[in-house]
Amino acid sequence: MNSLTGNKVTFKEIERSFFEIGCEVAKILMGEFLAKLDEELCKNRNKAELRHKGVRKTSIKTLMGEVPLSRVLYKRFKDDGSTEYVFLLDEELGLDTIGLISPNLVEKVLEHSCEMSYREVSQAVSDFTNQSISHQGVWNIVQAVGEKQEEAEKRLVESFKDGKLSGSREVPVLFEEADGLWLSMQGKSREKSSKGKKELKIGVIYEGWEKRYPSSKEYKTVGKSAFAGYMKPEEFKYLRDAAIAKKYNVDEIVYRVLNGDGAAWIRNGHDLETDIFQLDPYHLAKSIIRNVYDKQARRHILRWLKSGEIEKALDKIESLKYECGGLESEVKKLTTLENYIKSNIDGIVVYKDRENIPLPTAPEGIEYRTLGTMERNVNIFAKRMKGGKSWSERGANNLSKIIALKMEKGFKDKISALISGQLSERLTERFVEALSLTKAAVKKTVKKSLYPIHQGQIPFSNCKVTNGRKAIRSMFDLKVFSEMVYR
């Protein structure tokens, strides 16, 4: 390789160069295929309804890079007498739902956005695909898809209110957890918030626990669904109930166990006969540690509360007020803990230890364990959204909905449902046929390909020259493409 370029070339450069060649070929094939689809749509359209208004040039952002495309613009005459301008190709491929960006590229952007800053996502996409995108472009995608998810949630809630949701999955017990995450606000959102912060509401639903693998001592939740956003308490309650009604047969649920830190918005509307509230053990222990100065007293209070001896715990707190000599700061902390226990007294004892709750037998492979997974779920949001970052309410709301979707199974399928249209059966058959012919032709000989690849320029003829690209171009100068085989 040194003899070809006079410079040392790394395997990384060679790999990237061939990757870019493959992307260039793929873009040519995709562009020709889309052009043929547009021609077919033009020939078969209803000419009385759709008037040809000329061809418009554009490009589609894909994993391979930008694919140039010329497509026909039509003037559509509607039944009510009004008109609109449309691209039939965009409608057929679903490109009108998220702009001229391929669904695969959108999925990559959203997947990375759940864990990285938008600038980092921009760099990652450029590194691992042949498409460059700005951090503003990444932000735009997150906002567009986040808003679509919010719209889908609103439609789900409306269906629930109208009694149209009837899930089929049957489980005897369903577990629910909720918590809030306080985020720093910016701009106008900061002016409207409390002390520059606003609480993002987060909820999860699951069916129980199973071992990560047969001999594992660690467990994971089963059938987890998640939702998040800036919502009023009643909106959060409706979304939670709608998510359950969509998936489960609610008539077969014996108990719905809710785990929370005692905040009023979490318990809002959770008062059916099947509902059980449990104060989150983590938050209870945290409150005791924060407000009780005596370490030994902490252990006693926590033990009594766990065993249901509430009065003993409250008596001990009262005696500590005198033992501290009436120090105002300590008395204030102890009173805070006392009020916290009293306001959540019905949820102090964990659901499994309550004698008045006969738990049904868990489904095969599932266990009923002590709740307390919410802190880990909240940390997923916190790692991405805290740490010196500040948000607009709209920006935080939209990103939180993408993160919640990623916490569930089938993330890519759900994103596709939000952003992708479906090809008609006729176009699907056309694509499969074209793809099969292309593969067969490439295997036989590049020169006899369905598409005139051999008529193109030598790769990187009009590109910035790097050592790797020099090497690739030198190889094409020495041999014809058909001779480039491994020996």
Sequence and secondary structure as in RCSB ss.txt:
>XXXX:A:sequence
MNSLTGNKVTFKEIERSFFEIGCEVAKILMGEFLAKLDEELCKNRNKAELRHKGVRKTSIKTLMGEVPLSRVLYK
RFKDDGSTEYVFLLDEELGLDTIGLISPNLVEKVLEHSCEMSYREVSQAVSDFTNQSISHQGVWNIVQAVGEKQE
EAEKRLVESFKDGKLSGSREVPVLFEEADGLWLSMQGKSREKSSKGKKELKIGVIYEGWEKRYPSSKEYKTVGKS
AFAGYMKPEEFKYLRDAAIAKKYNVDEIVYRVLNGDGAAWIRNGHDLETDIFQLDPYHLAKSIIRNVYDKQARRH
ILRWLKSGEIEKALDKIESLKYECGGLESEVKKLTTLENYIKSNIDGIVVYKDRENIPLPTAPEGIEYRTLGTME
RNVNIFAKRMKGGKSWSERGANNLSKIIALKMEKGFKDKISALISGQLSERLTERFVEALSLTKAAVKKTVKKSL
YPIHQGQIPFSNCKVTNGRKAIRSMFDLKVFSEMVYR
>XXXX:A:secstr
 HHHHSS   HHHHHHHHHHHHHHHHHHHHHHHHHHHHHHHHHHS TTTEEEEEEEEEEEEETTEEEEEEEEEEE
EE TTS EEEE HHHHHHTGGGT SB HHHHHHHHHHHTTS HHHHHHHHHHHSS    HHHHHHHHHHHHHHHH
HHHHHHHHHHHTT     B  SEEEEEEEEEEEEE HHHHHHSBTTEEEEEEEEEE EEEESSTT S EEEES E
EEEES  HHHHHHHHHHHHHHHB GGG  EEEEEE S HHHHTT  STTEEEEE HHHHHHHHHHH   HHHHHH
HHHHHHTT HHHHHHHHHHHHHHTTT HHHHHHHHHHHHHHHHTGGGSS GGG TT       TT B      HH
HHHHHHHHHH SS EE HHHHHHHHHHHHHHTSS HHHHHHHHH     HHHHHHHHHHHHHHHHHHHH STT S
S GGGS  TTTTS   HHHHHHHHHHHHS GGG    
